Amino acid sequence: MRTLGRMLVALPLVAALVGVAAPAAVAKPVRSFTFTAEAGAHPVNGRSGQWTPPDAEIDVHEFERVIKMHAETHNGWDWIRVEFRGRDGAALRRGVYRTDAKARPDGPRMLVISNGLGCIDDYGRFTITRIRRDSSGQLSALDARFEHHCGSATAPALRGEIRYRA
């Protein structure tokens, strides 16, 4: 009876210790790219999509203070790259950034390339609502929306949203 009593006391203690030692649940990576383009919006011209794995591959990273998102369909036949850069190469933070290639050449910039076609004369804005970097400075989370016009501020618009968690 004495042994049974010790076991009954020991079981809750072991269960508690196992619960403490168990690893925390690991959050699943999040990667999505949603976009819509008006007819004539260069370089995507009227296309739209909601790309998420496993039907699409989406890579988001930061290199030399430029945030780069590359998304492509699972077969690789359709791809879009979006880049965001801060004013004078400053690190991006939460906020709204307006792009105007002619008026502010040193200002924030956005680059959009689709299937080899691009636009360097960008106008519009991008909004970063979440940005996080890990202890080593690597981008670990991003939520961003953008509106891009190629050639002039009144050109047809490409609008999109990027969601990323490492």
N, C-alpha and C positions, 0 to 999 in steps of 0.2 A: 504494500500500500504506500509505503514511503517513496519507493521508486516511481510509482504512478504520479504521486503528488509533485515530485521534482520535474517529471516530464511535462505535466500540465503547466507548470510555471515556466519551464524552459521553452516550450513551443511558441508562446506569444513573443518572448524575447528574441528568439531566432527569426521569427517572421518580421519583427520590427527592424532588426539589423539588416536583413535581406532587402527590405523596402528602402532603407537608407542607402545601401550600397548599390542598388540597381541603377543603371544609367538612365538619365532623363531621356524622355522621348525626343528624337531628333526630328526637327521640322523638315517637311518635304520641300525641296526646291520649287520655286514658283517662277515660271517663265511664260509670258504671254505678250503678244503683239497684236493689237487691233487697229485697223486703219480703214478709212474711207476717202475716196478721191473723187472730186468733181471731174466731169468730162473735160479733157484738155489739161488736167493738172500734171505737169511734167515732174518727175519721170514715170509716174504710175498710171496716168491717163484713165480715170474712171474706174479703176479696180478697187475692190475692197476685200477685207478678209479678217478673220479672227484666227490667228495662228497660235497653237499651243502644242506641246509634245503630247503624244508621239507622232502627230501628223506633220509637225514642223520642228526644225532645230532652231533654237534661239540662244545666242551667246551675247552676254552683256559684260563689258569690262571697261576699265579705265586705264588709259595709257598716256603719260605725259599730260595729265589734267584734261584729257578729252575723253568723254564717255562715248563708247561705241557699241551699238546694237546691230548685230547681224542676224537676220532671220531668213530661213529658206524652207520651202516645202520639203516634205520627206523625200521626194524624188530629185530635188535639187534643180528643177527646171524654173522655179520662180524664186527670186530672192530680193530682199530689200535691206539696205544698210542706212542707218540714221546715226549721225554724230552730233554731239552737243559740245560746245566749247564756251568758256567764260570770257569776259572782257579782259583783254591783254593777257590771256592765258591763265587767268586766276582759277583756282579750284572752284568747282561748282558746288553750290549749297541750295537749300530750299529757297524757292522764290520764283518770280516770273522774269524771264529774259526775253527782250525784244531784239529781233534781228533785222538789220537793214544794211545790205551789202554796200550800198552807195554812200549813205549818210554817215555810217560808223564802221569804217573798215577795221578798226581795232576793237570794236564792240563784240558782244556775244555772237556766235555763229552757229549755224545749223547746216549740215550737209546731208543730202538725200541722194542715194544711188540705187537704182533698180535695174537688175539684169544688164548691167554695164552702162546704162544711161544715167547721167547725173546733172546736177545743177549747182553752179557755184555762185550764182546771182540770187541769193536767198533773201526772202522777206518773211516776216511772221513773228511767231513767239513760241517759246516752250516754257512749261511750268514744271518745276520739280517739287512734288509734294512730300516725297520721302527720299532721303539719301542717307546711307549708312556705310561706313568703312570699318573694317575689323581692326584689331590691334596692330596689324602689320601695314595698315593703310590701304588694303585691297577693298574694292567696292563689294559690299555684301548685300545691299538692298537698294532698289530704285523704283520709284513710281514717278512717271513723267507723262505729260500730255503735250502735244505740239500741234501747231498749224503752220504749214509751209506753203509759200507761194514762190514760184520760180520766175524770175525775170522782172516782176513788178509786184507791188503790194496789192494790186487788184487782179492779178492772174488767178486762175482757178486754184482752189485749195486742196491740199492733202492734209487730212487730220488723222492723228493717231494717238495711241496710248501704249506705253511700255510698262510692264510689271515684272519685277525681278527680285528674287530672294535666292541667295547662294545655298 
